[in-house]
């Protein structure tokens, strides 16, 4: 479990760093992004580990990356150049 948590944290940090590097113009403060990635990965690893049980390290890490990516996607802001309106507006 300790190695899964460490691996999830490192994967979350790597995903957050890549997101901050690639989409820095659409994200809030870099410190928030770099802390959200590992936190989301730890939460995802915990949930996946509790659902599947021990012995599923690869699936636990996949769940960690999925939750981390989902939380990082919530930080994205729309681009400033164009505003989209719904079809009914």
C-alpha positions as CSV (number, residue, x, y, z in Angstrom):
1,X,0.0,0.0,0.0
2,X,2.9,2.4,0.8
3,X,4.4,1.8,-2.7
4,X,1.0,2.3,-4.3
5,X,0.6,5.6,-2.5
6,X,4.1,6.7,-3.4
7,X,3.6,5.7,-7.1
8,X,0.2,7.5,-7.2
9,X,1.8,10.6,-5.8
10,X,4.6,10.6,-8.3
11,X,2.2,9.9,-11.2
12,X,-0.1,12.7,-10.0
13,X,2.8,15.1,-9.7
14,X,4.0,14.2,-13.2
15,X,0.5,14.7,-14.6
16,X,0.1,18.0,-12.9
17,X,3.5,19.2,-14.1
18,X,2.7,18.2,-17.7
19,X,-0.6,19.9,-17.4
20,X,0.9,23.1,-16.0
21,X,3.6,23.1,-18.6
22,X,1.2,22.5,-21.5
23,X,-1.9,24.5,-20.5
24,X,-0.4,27.2,-18.3
25,X,-2.5,30.0,-20.0
26,X,-5.7,28.3,-19.0
27,X,-4.9,27.3,-15.4
28,X,-4.9,29.2,-12.1
29,X,-1.7,29.5,-10.0
30,X,0.9,26.9,-10.6
31,X,1.1,25.9,-6.9
32,X,-2.6,25.0,-6.9
33,X,-2.1,22.8,-10.0
34,X,1.0,21.1,-8.6
35,X,-0.8,20.3,-5.3
36,X,-4.1,19.2,-6.9
37,X,-2.5,16.5,-9.1
38,X,-0.9,14.5,-6.2
39,X,-3.9,15.0,-3.9
40,X,-6.3,13.7,-6.6
41,X,-4.0,10.8,-7.3
42,X,-3.9,9.8,-3.6
43,X,-7.7,10.1,-3.3
44,X,-8.1,8.0,-6.5
45,X,-5.6,5.4,-5.3
46,X,-7.4,5.1,-2.0
47,X,-10.8,4.7,-3.6
48,X,-9.6,2.2,-6.1
49,X,-7.6,0.2,-3.5
50,X,-10.7,0.1,-1.2
51,X,-12.9,-1.0,-4.1
52,X,-10.6,-3.7,-5.6
53,X,-8.6,-4.8,-2.5
54,X,-4.9,-5.6,-2.3
55,X,-3.1,-7.2,-5.2
56,X,-4.3,-4.9,-8.0
57,X,-1.4,-2.3,-8.1
58,X,-1.8,-1.5,-11.8
59,X,-5.5,-0.9,-11.6
60,X,-5.0,1.2,-8.4
61,X,-2.5,3.4,-10.2
62,X,-4.8,3.7,-13.2
63,X,-7.6,4.8,-10.9
64,X,-5.2,7.3,-9.3
65,X,-4.4,8.8,-12.7
66,X,-8.0,9.0,-13.7
67,X,-9.1,10.9,-10.6
68,X,-6.1,13.1,-10.8
69,X,-6.9,14.0,-14.4
70,X,-10.5,14.6,-13.6
71,X,-9.6,17.0,-10.8
72,X,-7.1,18.8,-12.9
73,X,-9.7,19.2,-15.7
74,X,-11.9,21.0,-13.2
75,X,-9.2,23.7,-12.9
76,X,-9.3,24.6,-16.6
77,X,-10.7,27.9,-17.6
78,X,-12.2,28.6,-21.0
79,X,-10.0,30.4,-23.6
80,X,-10.4,34.2,-23.6
81,X,-10.5,34.6,-27.4
82,X,-13.8,33.1,-28.1
83,X,-17.0,32.7,-26.1
84,X,-19.4,30.0,-27.0
85,X,-23.1,30.6,-26.7
86,X,-25.6,27.8,-26.5
87,X,-27.9,27.2,-29.5
88,X,-30.9,28.4,-27.5
89,X,-29.4,31.8,-26.6
